[in-house]
């Protein structure tokens, strides 16, 4: 059995690597073409080299997204080819029953699961952050949307809504607005600054700050005071990591970073539905590799005519694309309909698990 497992594992791993290389080359080309209009914004002398490096740093994130699909396509190709050449029939007569075949593929799927988790939780976030900092150095800043990132913090008596427009390549904050409200919800002050840096104790040092203070309703002397100061220290627990997290897309964050950011949002009475769904997707998505190898196993028990393997491989491509689309659609629907985060994230994997086990039971066990 060791020889049989070694044969199947070698064939599947080589097929998955080949599929990954093909997909990654295609996405590399698309990303490069998409970044070509941004060459005019670059400031470094080797602009084309920097763009190529930025596109290359996006490869780990694409690898994380494509690994389950590549596992499905590669495994279907190997199983169908073994069935077409009657090699799998010989393996069955040698003692490779459905149970053993399923266990062998599940072990292989577990290896791909660990690889997917490591890529999505460690390699992809590091590469994406390096790419974002590189692009920030080329374009001058790192920002998201038109209004930047919004954060909220509660201190002893007052609450603060903080808007950060961008993050410079050096790690400084740009276009900061801080809205302070008292315990009753009345606006107390607005502080604005074009730039701020992080002090050693974690506080923010606002440069050329403009502060507008409002008297609370019911005060006998209602007034508005405005003052400008060269530097203003604002004590806060909002770290540079939290600002970076707010500026990045949640699907490009690690599981630990997502969990910490969710706790920060909950502690400040902010909605965390979107980040909770992404957290559970990070948990369930690597497990889809197990689903994919089970879904590919019934192809080894089909009877192929000459040249018929191509249509089955194409069917595997469609199944993989449908899983990727369903995974994204359930995330958006769960966020809009306020589903439980683990249900929205795990439903696609559960659906395809039922389909794969049903196909295995019907094509393999019953037939």
Residue frames as qw, qx, qy, qz and C-alpha x, y, z in Angstrom:
[[0.000, 0.883, 0.470, 0.000, 0.00, 0.00, 0.00],
 [0.331, -0.720, 0.100, 0.602, 2.91, 2.36, 0.60],
 [0.339, -0.058, 0.600, 0.722, 3.92, 2.01, -3.04],
 [0.102, 0.644, 0.678, 0.339, 0.36, 2.73, -4.19],
 [0.201, -0.901, -0.278, 0.266, 0.07, 5.78, -1.92],
 [0.388, -0.514, 0.305, 0.702, 3.45, 7.03, -3.08],
 [0.291, 0.242, 0.675, 0.634, 2.33, 6.69, -6.70],
 [0.018, -0.802, -0.566, -0.190, -0.95, 8.57, -6.16],
 [0.329, -0.831, -0.120, 0.432, 0.64, 11.26, -4.00],
 [0.408, -0.300, 0.410, 0.758, 3.42, 11.92, -6.50],
 [0.201, 0.416, 0.664, 0.588, 1.02, 12.17, -9.43],
 [0.137, -0.862, -0.487, -0.041, -1.44, 14.43, -7.58],
 [0.394, -0.729, 0.002, 0.561, 1.25, 16.75, -6.17],
 [0.354, -0.109, 0.497, 0.785, 2.87, 17.22, -9.59],
 [0.083, 0.586, 0.662, 0.460, -0.54, 17.88, -11.17],
 [0.246, -0.880, -0.363, 0.181, -1.48, 20.42, -8.48],
 [0.407, -0.542, 0.193, 0.710, 1.87, 22.21, -8.87],
 [0.282, 0.168, 0.611, 0.720, 1.36, 22.36, -12.64],
 [0.050, -0.761, -0.593, -0.258, -2.16, 23.80, -12.26],
 [0.356, -0.817, -0.187, 0.414, -0.95, 26.35, -9.69],
 [0.398, -0.298, 0.349, 0.794, 1.86, 27.53, -11.96],
 [0.168, 0.413, 0.647, 0.619, -0.58, 27.97, -14.84],
 [0.187, -0.848, -0.491, -0.076, -3.10, 29.94, -12.79],
 [0.434, -0.719, -0.045, 0.541, -0.46, 32.08, -11.07],
 [0.377, -0.053, 0.444, 0.811, 1.16, 32.95, -14.40],
 [0.036, 0.620, 0.612, 0.490, -2.23, 34.03, -15.71],
 [0.323, -0.877, -0.341, 0.103, -3.00, 36.17, -12.65],
 [0.507, -0.456, 0.137, 0.719, 0.52, 37.64, -12.72],
 [0.267, 0.239, 0.509, 0.783, -0.11, 38.81, -16.28],
 [0.144, -0.770, -0.540, -0.308, -3.51, 40.28, -15.40],
 [0.456, -0.787, -0.198, 0.365, -2.13, 42.11, -12.35],
 [0.480, -0.237, 0.271, 0.800, 0.80, 43.47, -14.36],
 [0.129, 0.456, 0.538, 0.697, -1.49, 44.82, -17.07],
 [0.302, -0.825, -0.469, -0.088, -3.74, 46.32, -14.40],
 [0.507, -0.697, -0.059, 0.503, -0.79, 48.14, -12.77],
 [0.548, 0.227, 0.316, 0.741, 0.66, 49.57, -15.99],
 [0.023, 0.827, 0.289, 0.482, -1.50, 52.76, -15.85],
 [0.539, -0.834, -0.074, 0.091, 0.00, 53.49, -12.40],
 [0.763, 0.052, 0.034, 0.644, 3.52, 53.80, -13.80],
 [0.195, 0.686, 0.099, 0.694, 3.02, 57.52, -14.29],
 [0.510, -0.811, -0.045, -0.284, 2.48, 57.95, -10.53],
 [0.886, -0.247, -0.117, 0.376, 5.76, 56.30, -9.58],
 [0.073, -0.979, 0.191, -0.001, 8.67, 58.39, -8.32],
 [0.670, -0.467, 0.503, 0.282, 11.55, 55.92, -8.29],
 [0.180, 0.605, -0.564, -0.533, 13.92, 55.61, -11.26],
 [0.097, 0.087, -0.963, -0.237, 13.34, 51.88, -11.76],
 [0.564, 0.029, 0.216, -0.796, 9.59, 52.13, -11.99],
 [0.785, 0.151, -0.455, -0.392, 8.95, 49.03, -14.11],
 [0.447, 0.170, -0.823, 0.308, 11.08, 46.89, -11.78],
 [0.191, -0.055, 0.602, -0.773, 9.11, 48.15, -8.78],
 [0.712, 0.091, -0.046, -0.695, 5.79, 47.35, -10.45],
 [0.719, 0.177, -0.662, -0.118, 7.01, 43.83, -11.26],
 [0.223, 0.127, -0.802, 0.540, 8.05, 43.39, -7.64],
 [0.433, -0.005, 0.366, -0.824, 4.67, 44.62, -6.40],
 [0.794, 0.129, -0.294, -0.516, 2.83, 42.21, -8.70],
 [0.579, 0.193, -0.779, 0.144, 5.10, 39.37, -7.56],
 [0.038, -0.124, 0.704, -0.698, 4.26, 40.13, -3.92],
 [0.657, 0.029, 0.116, -0.744, 0.60, 39.50, -4.71],
 [0.572, 0.192, -0.762, -0.235, 1.32, 35.91, -5.78],
 [0.102, 0.008, -0.904, 0.415, 1.04, 34.40, -2.24],
 [0.434, 0.221, 0.410, -0.771, -2.47, 35.83, -1.86],
 [0.677, 0.308, -0.372, -0.555, -3.48, 34.38, -5.24],
 [0.381, 0.203, -0.901, 0.049, -1.91, 31.05, -4.24],
 [0.181, 0.070, 0.764, -0.615, -4.03, 30.99, -1.09],
 [0.593, 0.315, 0.153, -0.725, -7.20, 31.62, -3.07],
 [0.661, 0.410, -0.470, -0.418, -6.37, 29.13, -5.83],
 [0.040, -0.356, 0.924, -0.133, -5.02, 26.18, -3.85],
 [0.571, 0.157, 0.708, -0.384, -8.39, 24.42, -3.23],
 [0.701, 0.597, 0.005, -0.390, -9.34, 24.85, -6.89],
 [0.344, 0.625, -0.691, -0.116, -5.93, 23.60, -8.02],
 [0.301, -0.206, 0.899, -0.243, -6.24, 20.61, -5.68],
 [0.698, 0.358, 0.464, -0.412, -9.62, 19.76, -7.21],
 [0.642, 0.674, -0.229, -0.286, -8.46, 20.10, -10.82],
 [0.156, 0.585, -0.796, 0.008, -5.17, 18.27, -10.25],
 [0.419, -0.100, 0.856, -0.286, -6.80, 15.40, -8.36],
 [0.740, 0.460, 0.291, -0.394, -9.59, 15.04, -10.96],
 [0.509, 0.689, -0.465, -0.225, -7.00, 14.94, -13.74],
 [0.010, -0.432, 0.896, -0.102, -4.96, 12.22, -12.01],
 [0.543, 0.092, 0.745, -0.376, -7.99, 10.11, -11.02],
 [0.720, 0.564, 0.115, -0.389, -9.53, 10.37, -14.50],
 [0.404, 0.658, -0.614, -0.163, -6.24, 9.56, -16.23],
 [0.199, -0.284, 0.920, -0.183, -5.70, 6.51, -14.02],
 [0.645, 0.293, 0.587, -0.391, -9.23, 5.36, -14.80],
 [0.627, 0.664, -0.157, -0.376, -8.83, 5.96, -18.54],
 [0.353, 0.577, -0.735, -0.053, -5.61, 3.94, -18.74],
 [0.887, -0.209, -0.367, -0.185, -7.10, 1.16, -16.55],
 [0.362, 0.356, -0.650, 0.565, -4.33, 1.71, -14.00],
 [0.414, -0.318, 0.411, -0.747, -6.86, 2.37, -11.29],
 [0.912, -0.041, -0.185, -0.365, -8.56, -0.94, -12.06],
 [0.727, 0.232, -0.568, 0.309, -5.24, -2.68, -11.45],
 [0.023, 0.364, -0.545, 0.755, -4.83, -0.74, -8.21],
 [0.705, -0.244, 0.126, -0.654, -8.29, -1.88, -7.10],
 [0.942, 0.038, -0.322, -0.085, -7.42, -5.52, -7.75],
 [0.528, 0.328, -0.567, 0.541, -4.24, -4.94, -5.73],
 [0.439, -0.428, -0.670, 0.420, -6.27, -4.10, -2.65],
 [0.041, -0.028, -0.103, 0.993, -7.05, -0.40, -3.04],
 [0.044, -0.593, -0.803, -0.040, -10.68, -0.42, -1.95],
 [0.029, -0.792, -0.278, -0.543, -12.91, 2.66, -1.67],
 [0.583, -0.800, -0.127, 0.061, -12.22, 3.05, 2.04],
 [0.710, -0.311, 0.158, 0.612, -8.45, 2.92, 1.65],
 [0.386, 0.451, 0.327, 0.736, -8.57, 5.23, -1.35],
 [0.215, -0.873, -0.258, -0.353, -10.65, 7.72, 0.60],
 [0.661, -0.703, -0.009, 0.263, -8.32, 7.62, 3.60],
 [0.673, -0.025, 0.234, 0.701, -5.26, 8.04, 1.39],
 [0.209, 0.608, 0.308, 0.701, -6.72, 11.06, -0.35],
 [0.408, -0.875, -0.217, -0.145, -7.85, 12.57, 2.96],
 [0.702, -0.483, 0.070, 0.519, -4.26, 12.38, 4.23],
 [0.465, 0.224, 0.319, 0.794, -3.12, 14.12, 1.07],
 [0.079, -0.786, -0.363, -0.494, -5.90, 16.67, 1.45],
 [0.575, -0.777, -0.157, 0.201, -4.76, 17.32, 5.03],
 [0.619, -0.179, 0.177, 0.744, -1.30, 18.15, 3.72],
 [0.188, 0.475, 0.373, 0.775, -2.78, 20.66, 1.28],
 [0.365, -0.836, -0.377, -0.162, -4.96, 22.02, 4.12],
 [0.615, -0.610, -0.037, 0.499, -1.90, 22.78, 6.24],
 [0.464, 0.071, 0.315, 0.824, -0.19, 24.37, 3.23],
 [0.020, -0.690, -0.446, -0.570, -3.23, 26.53, 2.52],
 [0.487, -0.826, -0.270, 0.084, -3.45, 27.63, 6.17],
 [0.614, -0.414, 0.093, 0.666, 0.24, 28.50, 6.33],
 [0.334, 0.298, 0.396, 0.802, 0.03, 30.44, 3.06],
 [0.150, -0.740, -0.425, -0.499, -3.07, 32.40, 4.05],
 [0.559, -0.799, -0.216, 0.050, -2.11, 33.07, 7.67],
 [0.602, -0.584, 0.181, 0.514, 1.61, 33.80, 7.40],
 [0.504, 0.009, 0.467, 0.727, 3.01, 34.12, 3.89],
 [0.166, 0.665, 0.534, 0.495, 0.18, 36.06, 2.20],
 [0.251, -0.936, -0.238, 0.072, -0.24, 38.77, 4.94],
 [0.529, -0.566, 0.229, 0.589, 3.51, 39.41, 5.06],
 [0.418, 0.149, 0.549, 0.708, 3.80, 39.63, 1.28],
 [0.055, 0.789, 0.519, 0.323, 0.69, 41.79, 1.00],
 [0.343, -0.888, -0.110, 0.285, 1.94, 44.22, 3.64],
 [0.498, -0.353, 0.382, 0.693, 5.31, 44.47, 1.91],
 [0.301, 0.420, 0.607, 0.604, 3.51, 45.10, -1.39],
 [0.102, -0.900, -0.415, -0.086, 1.30, 47.78, 0.15],
 [0.423, -0.766, 0.085, 0.477, 4.31, 49.56, 1.65],
 [0.474, -0.053, 0.520, 0.709, 6.10, 49.35, -1.69],
 [0.158, 0.647, 0.576, 0.474, 3.11, 50.85, -3.47],
 [0.268, -0.914, -0.254, 0.168, 2.83, 53.52, -0.78],
 [0.473, -0.523, 0.264, 0.658, 6.46, 54.47, -1.42],
 [0.350, 0.221, 0.601, 0.683, 5.79, 54.69, -5.15],
 [0.042, -0.694, -0.531, -0.485, 2.55, 56.67, -4.87],
 [0.034, 0.483, -0.257, 0.836, 3.34, 58.54, -1.66],
 [0.439, -0.217, 0.512, -0.706, 0.78, 57.02, 0.73],
 [0.161, -0.157, -0.970, -0.086, -1.38, 54.05, 1.62],
 [0.394, 0.069, 0.253, -0.881, -5.11, 54.76, 1.71],
 [0.112, 0.295, 0.944, 0.101, -8.48, 53.11, 1.23],
 [0.087, 0.755, 0.645, 0.075, -11.50, 54.64, -0.49],
 [0.155, 0.716, 0.133, 0.667, -12.29, 58.35, -0.40],
 [0.451, -0.796, 0.030, -0.403, -12.64, 58.80, 3.36],
 [0.154, 0.531, -0.748, 0.368, -9.81, 56.65, 4.68],
 [0.513, -0.179, -0.827, 0.143, -10.18, 54.44, 7.75],
 [0.451, -0.606, 0.041, -0.654, -12.53, 55.02, 10.69],
 [0.513, -0.046, -0.777, 0.363, -11.75, 53.80, 14.20],
 [0.485, -0.696, -0.124, -0.514, -13.46, 54.23, 17.55],
 [0.494, 0.069, -0.684, 0.532, -12.15, 54.24, 21.10],
 [0.509, -0.770, -0.255, -0.288, -13.71, 54.66, 24.52],
 [0.348, 0.323, -0.560, 0.678, -11.69, 56.21, 27.30],
 [0.111, -0.168, -0.753, 0.626, -12.65, 56.99, 30.90],
 [0.233, 0.526, 0.478, -0.664, -15.43, 59.52, 30.35],
 [0.437, 0.635, -0.149, -0.619, -15.45, 60.33, 26.63],
 [0.795, 0.216, 0.537, 0.182, -15.53, 58.42, 23.35],
 [0.019, -0.642, 0.412, 0.647, -13.53, 59.21, 20.23],
 [0.795, 0.498, 0.347, 0.029, -14.27, 58.64, 16.54],
 [0.308, -0.629, 0.457, 0.549, -11.01, 58.80, 14.62],
 [0.758, 0.631, 0.162, -0.032, -10.61, 59.20, 10.88],
 [0.447, -0.524, 0.508, 0.518, -7.21, 58.51, 9.30],
 [0.590, 0.685, -0.093, -0.417, -6.94, 59.46, 5.66],
 [0.799, 0.482, -0.350, 0.086, -3.74, 57.62, 4.80],
 [0.776, -0.545, 0.232, 0.219, -0.62, 55.96, 6.15],
 [0.290, 0.848, -0.422, -0.137, 2.75, 57.14, 4.85],
 [0.840, 0.277, -0.451, 0.123, 5.55, 54.68, 3.90],
 [0.211, 0.439, -0.623, 0.613, 7.43, 55.80, 7.05],
 [0.371, -0.354, -0.828, 0.228, 4.49, 54.75, 9.23],
 [0.035, 0.169, 0.296, -0.939, 3.20, 58.27, 9.95],
 [0.225, 0.623, 0.738, -0.130, -0.51, 59.12, 9.84],
 [0.089, 0.042, 0.304, 0.947, -1.92, 61.63, 7.37],
 [0.373, -0.303, -0.340, -0.809, -5.12, 63.69, 7.36],
 [0.277, -0.237, -0.857, 0.364, -6.27, 62.93, 10.90],
 [0.380, -0.445, -0.091, -0.806, -9.62, 63.98, 12.34],
 [0.268, -0.141, -0.860, 0.410, -10.60, 63.18, 15.94],
 [0.426, -0.498, -0.257, -0.710, -14.21, 63.71, 17.05],
 [0.181, 0.019, -0.798, 0.574, -14.62, 63.69, 20.84],
 [0.519, -0.486, -0.373, -0.596, -18.00, 63.13, 22.52],
 [0.254, -0.385, 0.633, -0.622, -18.92, 63.06, 26.19],
 [0.142, 0.052, 0.966, -0.210, -20.79, 60.33, 28.07],
 [0.456, 0.508, 0.487, -0.545, -24.15, 61.75, 26.92],
 [0.614, 0.403, 0.582, 0.349, -23.11, 61.69, 23.25],
 [0.171, 0.970, 0.100, -0.143, -22.69, 65.46, 22.81],
 [0.714, 0.482, -0.065, 0.503, -19.82, 66.65, 20.63],
 [0.531, -0.757, -0.060, 0.377, -17.07, 68.15, 22.78],
 [0.127, -0.755, 0.399, 0.505, -14.23, 68.83, 20.38],
 [0.852, 0.505, 0.107, 0.089, -12.84, 68.28, 16.88],
 [0.395, -0.692, 0.454, 0.398, -9.11, 67.93, 16.38],
 [0.799, 0.596, 0.074, 0.043, -7.53, 67.99, 12.92],
 [0.354, -0.696, 0.497, 0.377, -3.96, 67.56, 11.80],
 [0.647, 0.615, -0.350, -0.284, -2.26, 66.94, 8.48],
 [0.655, 0.339, -0.653, 0.176, 0.29, 64.58, 9.98],
 [0.658, -0.615, 0.298, -0.317, 0.94, 62.59, 13.15],
 [0.507, 0.386, -0.758, 0.138, 3.52, 60.11, 14.40],
 [0.836, -0.429, -0.332, -0.080, 3.51, 57.44, 17.07],
 [0.164, -0.774, 0.500, -0.352, 5.39, 58.19, 20.30],
 [0.287, 0.290, -0.892, 0.193, 7.30, 55.58, 22.27],
 [0.256, 0.041, 0.761, -0.594, 4.49, 55.26, 24.82],
 [0.196, 0.393, 0.882, 0.169, 1.88, 54.61, 22.07],
 [0.155, 0.761, 0.355, -0.521, 0.33, 58.08, 22.07],
 [0.534, 0.621, 0.372, 0.438, -0.10, 60.16, 18.92],
 [0.285, -0.503, 0.013, 0.816, 1.92, 63.33, 18.36],
 [0.412, 0.776, 0.463, 0.117, -0.21, 65.56, 16.12],
 [0.424, -0.174, 0.169, 0.873, 1.73, 68.15, 14.14],
 [0.109, -0.031, -0.218, -0.969, 0.25, 71.58, 13.35],
 [0.085, -0.443, -0.891, 0.051, -2.99, 70.56, 15.01],
 [0.256, -0.270, -0.096, -0.923, -6.18, 72.62, 14.93],
 [0.167, -0.300, -0.890, 0.300, -8.56, 72.01, 17.83],
 [0.331, -0.370, -0.211, -0.842, -12.16, 73.24, 18.04],
 [0.128, -0.173, -0.855, 0.472, -13.85, 72.95, 21.45],
 [0.360, -0.472, -0.439, -0.675, -17.62, 73.21, 21.98],
 [0.266, -0.191, 0.591, -0.737, -19.42, 74.01, 25.20],
 [0.036, -0.235, -0.971, -0.015, -21.92, 71.36, 26.24],
 [0.291, -0.532, -0.466, -0.645, -25.68, 72.08, 25.92],
 [0.578, -0.702, -0.417, -0.008, -27.14, 73.68, 29.02],
 [0.571, -0.183, -0.178, 0.780, -23.98, 75.59, 29.81],
 [0.011, -0.872, -0.296, 0.390, -24.63, 79.23, 30.73],
 [0.040, 0.775, -0.370, -0.511, -21.77, 80.38, 28.52],
 [0.843, 0.322, 0.414, 0.120, -22.14, 78.59, 25.22],
 [0.114, 0.855, -0.371, -0.344, -19.14, 79.23, 23.03],
 [0.932, 0.303, 0.050, 0.191, -16.80, 77.73, 20.45],
 [0.317, -0.821, 0.393, 0.266, -13.05, 77.98, 21.03],
 [0.862, 0.476, -0.048, 0.165, -10.47, 77.43, 18.31],
 [0.340, -0.818, 0.428, 0.178, -6.75, 77.10, 18.82],
 [0.814, 0.502, -0.276, 0.093, -3.73, 76.01, 16.83],
 [0.597, -0.679, 0.420, 0.080, -0.72, 74.29, 18.36],
 [0.305, 0.637, -0.671, -0.225, 2.53, 73.14, 16.69],
 [0.394, 0.095, -0.914, 0.020, 2.39, 69.73, 18.42],
 [0.658, -0.311, 0.186, -0.659, -0.38, 68.06, 20.39],
 [0.094, 0.177, -0.973, 0.117, -0.03, 64.77, 22.29],
 [0.737, -0.144, -0.096, -0.653, -3.14, 62.57, 22.25],
 [0.258, -0.273, 0.903, -0.209, -3.04, 59.52, 24.57],
 [0.812, 0.179, -0.123, -0.541, -4.71, 56.53, 22.94],
 [0.643, -0.227, 0.732, 0.001, -4.59, 52.74, 22.72],
 [0.782, 0.598, 0.131, -0.118, -5.07, 52.73, 18.93],
 [0.584, -0.456, 0.495, 0.454, -1.79, 51.32, 17.67],
 [0.202, 0.542, -0.534, -0.616, -0.12, 51.51, 14.29],
 [0.093, 0.013, 0.981, 0.172, -1.08, 47.87, 13.75],
 [0.281, 0.563, 0.698, -0.342, -4.78, 48.69, 14.20],
 [0.286, 0.721, -0.083, -0.626, -4.56, 51.54, 11.71],
 [0.082, 0.372, -0.802, -0.460, -2.83, 49.30, 9.20],
 [0.193, 0.239, 0.950, -0.052, -5.50, 46.65, 9.73],
 [0.317, 0.674, 0.442, -0.500, -8.26, 49.21, 9.13],
 [0.260, 0.681, -0.341, -0.594, -6.60, 50.31, 5.89],
 [0.045, 0.239, -0.917, -0.316, -6.13, 46.76, 4.59],
 [0.706, -0.086, -0.404, -0.575, -8.83, 44.44, 3.31],
 [0.686, -0.409, 0.472, -0.373, -9.97, 41.92, 5.94],
 [0.982, 0.178, 0.038, -0.058, -9.36, 38.96, 3.62],
 [0.628, 0.566, -0.373, 0.382, -5.65, 39.84, 3.58],
 [0.318, -0.673, 0.471, -0.473, -5.25, 39.75, 7.36],
 [0.319, 0.158, -0.919, 0.171, -4.02, 36.84, 9.43],
 [0.555, -0.495, -0.647, -0.170, -6.36, 34.92, 11.72],
 [0.492, -0.396, -0.457, 0.626, -4.74, 36.33, 14.86],
 [0.087, -0.024, 0.048, 0.995, -4.89, 39.91, 13.55],
 [0.384, -0.377, -0.527, -0.658, -8.57, 39.45, 12.70],
 [0.580, -0.497, -0.632, 0.129, -9.33, 38.06, 16.16],
 [0.379, -0.306, -0.303, 0.819, -7.56, 40.94, 17.91],
 [0.069, -0.094, -0.225, -0.967, -9.27, 43.53, 15.73],
 [0.465, -0.462, -0.638, -0.403, -12.69, 41.94, 16.37],
 [0.523, -0.493, -0.549, 0.427, -12.09, 42.18, 20.12],
 [0.204, -0.154, -0.070, 0.964, -11.14, 45.86, 19.71],
 [0.257, -0.271, -0.446, -0.814, -14.35, 46.55, 17.77],
 [0.548, -0.508, -0.652, -0.127, -16.51, 44.74, 20.31],
 [0.464, -0.373, -0.438, 0.674, -14.85, 46.57, 23.21],
 [0.029, -0.207, 0.018, 0.978, -15.78, 49.88, 21.57],
 [0.450, 0.499, 0.586, -0.453, -19.37, 48.86, 20.69],
 [0.324, 0.522, -0.437, -0.656, -18.70, 48.69, 16.93],
 [0.921, 0.234, 0.126, -0.286, -20.12, 46.18, 14.51],
 [0.221, -0.553, 0.770, 0.228, -17.70, 43.38, 13.67],
 [0.846, 0.282, 0.372, -0.257, -19.92, 41.23, 11.42],
 [0.653, 0.706, -0.266, -0.074, -17.75, 41.66, 8.34],
 [0.109, 0.651, -0.727, 0.190, -14.56, 40.78, 10.19],
 [0.627, -0.189, 0.684, -0.322, -16.16, 37.85, 12.02],
 [0.875, 0.419, 0.144, -0.196, -17.26, 36.35, 8.71],
 [0.520, 0.714, -0.460, 0.085, -13.77, 36.76, 7.34],
 [0.285, -0.539, 0.739, -0.285, -12.34, 35.21, 10.51],
 [0.777, 0.022, 0.580, -0.245, -14.47, 32.09, 10.12],
 [0.776, 0.614, -0.100, -0.103, -13.66, 31.97, 6.41],
 [0.169, 0.713, -0.664, 0.147, -10.00, 31.87, 7.39],
 [0.518, -0.285, 0.750, -0.296, -10.85, 28.90, 9.60],
 [0.798, 0.274, 0.483, -0.234, -13.00, 26.96, 7.12],
 [0.564, 0.734, -0.248, -0.288, -11.34, 27.80, 3.79],
 [0.058, 0.546, -0.833, -0.070, -8.23, 25.57, 4.20],
 [0.527, 0.008, 0.810, -0.258, -10.53, 22.65, 5.11],
 [0.706, 0.542, 0.047, -0.454, -12.06, 22.90, 1.62],
 [0.254, 0.549, -0.769, -0.207, -9.00, 21.03, 0.33],
 [0.294, -0.040, 0.932, -0.209, -10.36, 17.94, 2.10],
 [0.606, 0.494, 0.408, -0.471, -13.70, 18.46, 0.38],
 [0.469, 0.681, -0.367, -0.427, -12.03, 18.80, -3.02],
 [0.073, 0.374, -0.918, -0.114, -10.09, 15.53, -2.85],
 [0.406, 0.212, 0.835, -0.304, -13.25, 13.66, -1.80],
 [0.557, 0.636, 0.158, -0.510, -15.13, 15.31, -4.66],
 [0.356, 0.635, -0.588, -0.352, -12.44, 14.15, -7.12],
 [0.341, -0.250, 0.904, -0.062, -12.32, 10.50, -5.99],
 [0.706, 0.368, 0.534, -0.285, -15.50, 9.35, -7.84],
 [0.503, 0.731, -0.301, -0.350, -13.84, 10.28, -11.15],
 [0.060, -0.465, 0.879, 0.092, -11.55, 7.26, -10.71],
 [0.433, 0.150, 0.870, -0.181, -14.59, 4.94, -10.90],
 [0.580, 0.625, 0.101, -0.513, -16.00, 6.32, -14.16],
 [0.723, 0.150, 0.567, 0.365, -15.54, 4.73, -17.57],
 [0.085, 0.750, -0.186, -0.629, -13.88, 6.94, -20.12],
 [0.797, 0.533, 0.244, 0.146, -13.77, 6.83, -23.86],
 [0.644, 0.056, 0.134, 0.751, -10.75, 7.98, -25.79],
 [0.160, 0.347, 0.111, 0.918, -10.33, 11.72, -25.31],
 [0.406, -0.697, -0.496, -0.322, -13.19, 11.92, -22.82],
 [0.581, -0.381, -0.402, 0.597, -10.94, 13.02, -19.97],
 [0.198, 0.201, 0.061, 0.957, -10.90, 16.62, -21.20],
 [0.380, -0.559, -0.375, -0.634, -14.57, 17.19, -20.52],
 [0.705, -0.552, -0.427, 0.127, -14.24, 15.91, -16.96],
 [0.516, -0.148, -0.173, 0.826, -11.26, 18.14, -16.27],
 [0.044, -0.356, -0.216, -0.908, -13.27, 21.06, -17.65],
 [0.573, -0.604, -0.459, -0.312, -16.11, 20.06, -15.35],
 [0.674, -0.393, -0.360, 0.512, -13.66, 20.17, -12.45],
 [0.258, 0.122, 0.008, 0.958, -12.68, 23.71, -13.43],
 [0.330, -0.503, -0.348, -0.719, -16.34, 24.74, -13.38],
 [0.689, -0.550, -0.469, 0.045, -16.88, 23.10, -10.00],
 [0.571, -0.211, -0.248, 0.754, -13.87, 24.94, -8.58],
 [0.044, 0.258, 0.132, 0.956, -15.03, 28.27, -9.96],
 [0.496, -0.565, -0.448, -0.484, -18.54, 27.70, -8.62],
 [0.680, -0.475, -0.438, 0.348, -17.12, 26.99, -5.15],
 [0.386, -0.049, -0.101, 0.916, -15.03, 30.17, -5.24],
 [0.179, -0.381, -0.284, -0.861, -18.05, 32.23, -6.34],
 [0.616, -0.559, -0.507, -0.226, -20.36, 30.63, -3.78],
 [0.615, -0.312, -0.396, 0.606, -17.83, 31.29, -1.03],
 [0.160, 0.050, -0.014, 0.986, -17.78, 35.00, -1.88],
 [0.360, -0.429, -0.439, -0.703, -21.56, 35.27, -2.40],
 [0.641, -0.528, -0.555, 0.051, -22.33, 33.69, 0.98],
 [0.461, -0.202, -0.300, 0.810, -19.95, 36.13, 2.63],
 [0.065, -0.163, -0.143, -0.974, -21.77, 39.14, 1.16],
 [0.530, -0.446, -0.526, -0.494, -25.23, 37.71, 1.80],
 [0.634, -0.412, -0.564, 0.330, -24.34, 36.81, 5.38],
 [0.281, -0.108, -0.206, 0.931, -23.11, 40.34, 5.99],
 [0.252, -0.231, -0.274, -0.899, -26.27, 41.89, 4.52],
 [0.665, -0.389, -0.489, -0.409, -28.72, 39.49, 6.18],
 [0.315, -0.610, 0.515, -0.513, -26.85, 39.45, 9.50],
 [0.920, -0.053, -0.377, -0.090, -26.36, 35.67, 9.50],
 [0.745, -0.605, 0.242, 0.142, -24.26, 33.98, 12.12],
 [0.141, 0.800, -0.525, -0.255, -20.65, 34.47, 10.95],
 [0.344, -0.302, 0.883, 0.106, -19.70, 30.78, 11.14],
 [0.632, 0.447, 0.617, -0.139, -22.79, 29.83, 9.10],
 [0.453, 0.857, -0.052, -0.241, -22.04, 32.36, 6.35],
 [0.032, 0.725, -0.668, -0.163, -18.40, 31.26, 6.21],
 [0.329, -0.231, 0.916, -0.008, -18.91, 27.52, 6.53],
 [0.715, 0.392, 0.365, -0.449, -22.05, 27.01, 4.40],
 [0.606, 0.617, -0.405, -0.296, -20.24, 26.62, 1.03],
 [0.103, 0.429, -0.893, 0.091, -17.89, 24.01, 2.47],
 [0.490, 0.057, 0.756, -0.429, -20.81, 22.16, 4.07],
 [0.726, 0.498, 0.083, -0.467, -22.78, 22.16, 0.81],
 [0.546, 0.585, -0.579, -0.155, -19.86, 20.82, -1.21],
 [0.168, -0.318, 0.898, -0.254, -19.09, 18.27, 1.52],
 [0.670, 0.227, 0.554, -0.438, -22.62, 16.86, 1.16],
 [0.700, 0.607, -0.180, -0.331, -22.28, 16.83, -2.64],
 [0.277, 0.579, -0.766, -0.006, -18.88, 15.11, -2.54],
 [0.313, -0.157, 0.882, -0.316, -19.98, 12.46, -0.02],
 [0.727, 0.371, 0.351, -0.459, -23.20, 11.85, -1.96],
 [0.620, 0.631, -0.400, -0.241, -21.26, 11.43, -5.21],
 [0.060, 0.459, -0.876, 0.135, -18.82, 9.10, -3.47],
 [0.507, 0.013, 0.755, -0.415, -21.63, 7.02, -1.98],
 [0.749, 0.478, 0.198, -0.413, -23.57, 6.75, -5.24],
 [0.609, 0.661, -0.412, -0.151, -20.76, 6.24, -7.76],
 [0.184, 0.517, -0.812, 0.201, -18.37, 4.25, -5.59],
 [0.316, -0.137, 0.830, -0.439, -20.25, 2.33, -2.91],
 [0.693, 0.317, 0.425, -0.489, -23.55, 1.62, -4.69],
 [0.746, 0.602, -0.163, -0.234, -22.22, 1.10, -8.20]]
